[in-house]
Every structure is written in C-alpha cells, then in structure tokens.
Amino acid sequence: MQTDVYNRPPLYTNHEIVARISVGLRSFTMNLSKARFFLLGVAVIGSGIVLGTFLWLKLAPKPGLGGWNARPLEGLSRQGQVPEFSLTERSGKNIGLAALRGKIWVADFIYTSCTDTCPLQTAAMAKLQKQWSDRPELKLVSFTVDPARDTPRVLSGYADKFKADAERWLFLTGEKEQIAQLIQAGFHLSAAPLTEDGTQASVILHSPRFVLVDREAQIRGYYDSRDGEALKRLKADVATLLNRKKE
C-alpha cells in the first residue's frame, strides 16, 4: 500500500528548524573564533621571526668591518684599537687595559646563565688555554654581557667549571653602561637583551665571535666560535702573533 507523500508528517517542526539553525550559527561562530586565533598565532610567529632576524643582523659586526663573510675580518689586518677600560675580575681585582698590554689575548662575550652559545664558547676557550699552556704571553678574556647577575662570585663559580687558570684567563664584569659601551664602541659588536613586557631579560642576544687582540691592543681579527674552520684560522693567527717579534 502506497502512502500519500502529502499526508506524511513534516520532518521538522518550526521549533526544531530554529534550534538547528541556532546550533549551526554557534558552530560557525566557534570555527570563526578558532580561525581568528590561528591567524593571530601566525601573525605573532611571523613578527617573532622578523624581530629575531633584525636582532641577529644587529648583532653582526658593523658593515665597515666586512659584513657577514668571516674572511675579511681575519688575516691579522688591523681592525681598530681597544679603548681603555677598568673592570672587575672574578678575583675582585680591578683590571684595566694596561694589564693586557704586551700580551696577545683572545676575547669573548658570554653570560653565565646562557644555555645557547656561551657554554660552547667557553669550552672552545678552555681548549685554547690547554693548547698554549706553555705560553704565558697568551691571555684569554671573557666579558660578561649580564653584569647585573654575573658578580665576581658568580663568574668565579662559572670559571671553575671550565678549569680556567686564574693567571691566564680573566672573567670581567662591571657597570652595565660601561660594558655596553666597550662592546659596541670598542669591539664593534653588539649585545641586546630580549625583553617581554618590560620584564628583566633572561635571554641576551650577543655576538658569538672571538676577538684576537695583539700586544699593542690592536684588534687583529674576528672569528665565529660556531665555525670549526674559523677556529682553526684563529689558532693559526694566534701562533703567528706568538712567534712574531713585537711590532
């Protein structure tokens, strides 16, 4: 027996249709909100990438020093004079440029709470110390870029972890403005705290380069501590200066 389609009960009442439309609208609104959050997240990540790239480029040596290519920064060419400074060593002693004149030294820039390049830099410096343990005229100098936290006592504990010889390897701290001026105007490098909402930075972006300085406090080269080949060139240049008579 066939049923008259016109006599069938309606599939939905008006009430049910309105309810289903309401559910659909709520679902659409929720999906729209998720899409907005997704787009916002993409925008934040994109901004972070742009900011990170800008800061990283900012931390490279100044264009006048040769740009990104390491080779123009090496080769023992004179890159400028290290200015006078007076900072506090981990021992508590006051150390100035006069204490390093007549010595060949390698400088780097670290902070003790760093978990990125700093431990690798310091380990590489420890290898230099070991390689030239019989050459007291070679000094190593690590400048903190976080003087507020890196007190002489903190630096001393950090140095002990890497068996730093107190007579050969200096760890220097001081006033924040003084260190910033020395890094930027003296060594032609940069250090920038990565802050969020004005809070104190836990991450400090800084150059991972080693700086070779001769007996007259002339900068003779910049070497990327992350590059094994650059470190080999640094060792070769150190050997050249050690074996060269005073200029």
Secondary structure, 3 states (H helix, E strand, C coil): CCCCHHHCCCCCCHHHHHHHHHHHHHHHHHHHHHHHHHHHHHHHHHHHHHHHHHHHHHCCCCHHHCCCCCHHHCCCCCCEECCCCEEEECCCCEEEHHHCCCCEEEEEEECCCCCCCHHHHHHHHHHHHHHCCCCCCEEEEEEECCCCCCCHHHHHHHHHHCCCCCCCEEEEECCHHHHHHHHHHHCCCCEEEECCCCCCCCEEEECCEEEEECCCCEEEEEEECCCHHHHHHHHHHHHHHHHCCCC
